[in-house]
Amino acid sequence: MPKKRKKDRRAPRKQTSVRTAPAQHAGLEPVDWDDAPQEAIDMPEAMVERFPTPADGVKAVQAGEPVEWTGSIDGSTMRHRVLLADDGTATVEQAVFVGGPLEELLLCAWHQAGEQRRESLEAGVLAALDDLHTVIRPVLEAEIRKVRPDYTAAVPQPFREEPEPHGPGMPVFGWRLLHPVGPDTTWEDTRDTAAWNTSQAMSGWLGYYDHVPELQQTGLAGLLRKRDVPVVLCADCGQPITDRHPRWTGVWVTPDSEHGPVCGELHAAPVTAKPLLGTFTDQDFGGPHRPA
């Protein structure tokens, strides 16, 4: 079975943005690292540019101004934002969203579950995300202990949010920590390194965590199935598939903007030569997916 190349064009490019009220925008626009490889914008730098400390961010939120950073650096999307509870308690949310192969698995399973099973599916997904982070947290922690021997990773909680306006219709899933804000809290205090590095582990497109079985397609599928999440993989190419997408009812497809929804594992005999005058062979049509 051919292995999907790691650098997934669907993965977010390195970019960062700070969202504040329009009249007080931080002036930091999304950065395309392909166009500006010399840029090195980090979350603390971006936040400090507008709010020197989390306490300053809290004051802005109290005045009605949202204080939020979203970005990605060779990984899935991350978010930092200042939150105020009803009792006035202030925290900084550090969130990492699922991405890469896991996002594809969840999207197919969400379609496969159908309207009747989606509430139980969400509970199963949250439980599976908790299981997954229990597995990968020691791996991330060990990496950091090479330079910080006394480091102990925090334990993020899985969460879900309502579907995005222009997304695929599925709720947004991820993990988050809530860091209390005090007078002396710094932005660095609100960023747990292992939780931050979960972003790279989740994207799957650099191959840094290929040695972790639970982060590979079959391992992820197994974790989800243990929590009754209806994951189906193609018997030929191994990609997650669904036959309940509203535009493809009854046809097994996968969410793949690079190769299309069809199976990349060809069923016909290998072609040894290209046509003399034309461009395509019959195999360029790909083939239908088959559930394993």
Secondary structure, 3 states (H helix, E strand, C coil): CCCCCCCCCCCCCCEEEEECCHHHCCCCCCCCCCCCCCCCCCHHHHHHHHCCCHHHHHHHHHCCCCCEEEEECCCCCEEEEEEECCCCCEEEEEEEECCHHHHHHHHHHHHHHHHHHHHHHHHHHHHHHHHHHHHHHHHHHHHHHCCCCCCCCCCCEEEEECCCCCCCCCCEEEEEEEEECCCCCCCHHHCCHHHHHHHHHHHCCCCCCCCCHHHCHHHHHHHHHHCCCCCCEECCCCCECECCCCCCCCCCECCCCCCCCCECCCCCCCCCCCCCCCCCCHHHHCECCCEC
